[in-house]
Amino acid sequence: MEKGESLLCSGNEVKYSFIHHKKIWPVGVLCQLLGVTRQSYYSYQKRQNNKPKDPLHDELIERIKKIAESRHYCYGSRRMRKALNVLGYPVGRR
């Protein structure tokens, strides 16, 4: 685990995502308003960019979207898992 990285600090991750999607204000101003340092924001951004892209994960997400849309978004986790398993995706509920 890298320095300063924590599994329980999801609040900062939400703040970093907010900063990332706002292009009108400077990063420094947004960091100051949200109570995070610029350095921690840029460290987060670097970690996000270094994550390997998994084509199977992307394919699975698209398949889930198609199933959900075709079933009018009525499937819960149990039905979705069963539908994915039938299609050959060995997944669990979570």
C-alpha positions as CSV (number, residue, x, y, z in Angstrom):
1,M,0.0,0.0,0.0
2,E,1.4,3.4,-1.0
3,K,2.0,6.2,1.4
4,G,-1.3,8.0,2.3
5,E,-3.4,5.5,0.5
6,S,-6.3,4.2,2.6
7,L,-9.2,1.9,2.0
8,L,-11.5,3.8,4.2
9,C,-11.0,7.3,2.7
10,S,-13.7,7.2,0.0
11,G,-14.8,10.7,0.8
12,N,-11.6,12.2,-0.6
13,E,-12.1,10.1,-3.8
14,V,-15.4,11.7,-4.3
15,K,-13.8,15.1,-3.9
16,Y,-11.1,14.2,-6.4
17,S,-13.7,13.0,-8.9
18,F,-15.5,16.3,-8.5
19,I,-12.3,18.3,-9.1
20,H,-11.5,16.2,-12.2
21,H,-14.8,16.9,-13.8
22,K,-14.8,20.7,-13.3
23,K,-12.9,22.5,-15.9
24,I,-14.2,26.1,-15.2
25,W,-12.2,26.7,-11.9
26,P,-8.5,26.2,-11.3
27,V,-7.5,23.0,-9.5
28,G,-5.9,24.9,-6.7
29,V,-9.1,26.8,-5.9
30,L,-11.3,23.6,-6.0
31,C,-8.8,21.7,-3.8
32,Q,-8.8,24.6,-1.2
33,L,-12.6,24.7,-1.2
34,L,-13.0,20.9,-0.8
35,G,-10.2,20.7,1.9
36,V,-7.7,18.5,0.0
37,T,-4.2,19.3,-1.1
38,R,-3.2,19.7,-4.7
39,Q,-0.5,17.1,-4.2
40,S,-3.0,14.5,-3.0
41,Y,-5.3,15.3,-5.9
42,Y,-2.5,14.8,-8.4
43,S,-1.4,11.6,-6.7
44,Y,-4.9,10.3,-7.0
45,Q,-5.0,11.3,-10.6
46,K,-1.7,9.5,-11.3
47,R,-3.0,6.3,-9.6
48,Q,-6.2,6.4,-11.7
49,N,-4.2,6.8,-14.9
50,N,-1.9,3.9,-14.0
51,K,-4.7,1.4,-13.6
52,P,-4.5,-1.2,-16.4
53,K,-7.5,-1.3,-18.7
54,D,-9.2,-4.7,-18.7
55,P,-11.1,-5.4,-21.9
56,L,-13.0,-8.3,-20.2
57,H,-14.3,-5.9,-17.6
58,D,-15.4,-3.4,-20.2
59,E,-17.1,-6.2,-22.2
60,L,-18.9,-7.4,-19.0
61,I,-20.1,-3.8,-18.2
62,E,-21.5,-3.5,-21.7
63,R,-23.2,-6.9,-21.4
64,I,-24.8,-5.9,-18.0
65,K,-26.1,-2.6,-19.6
66,K,-27.7,-4.6,-22.4
67,I,-29.3,-7.1,-20.1
68,A,-30.6,-4.3,-17.8
69,E,-32.0,-2.4,-20.8
70,S,-33.7,-5.4,-22.3
71,R,-35.3,-6.3,-19.0
72,H,-36.5,-2.7,-18.4
73,Y,-34.0,-2.4,-15.4
74,C,-36.0,-4.9,-13.3
75,Y,-33.2,-7.4,-12.6
76,G,-31.6,-7.4,-9.2
77,S,-28.2,-8.8,-8.4
78,R,-29.4,-12.4,-8.1
79,R,-31.1,-12.4,-11.5
80,M,-28.3,-10.4,-13.1
81,R,-25.7,-12.9,-11.8
82,K,-27.8,-15.8,-13.1
83,A,-28.2,-14.2,-16.6
84,L,-24.5,-13.5,-16.8
85,N,-23.6,-17.1,-15.7
86,V,-25.9,-18.5,-18.4
87,L,-24.1,-16.3,-21.0
88,G,-20.7,-17.7,-19.8
89,Y,-19.5,-15.0,-17.5
90,P,-18.6,-16.6,-14.2
91,V,-19.5,-13.8,-11.8
92,G,-20.8,-13.5,-8.2
93,R,-23.4,-11.2,-6.8
94,R,-20.9,-8.5,-5.8
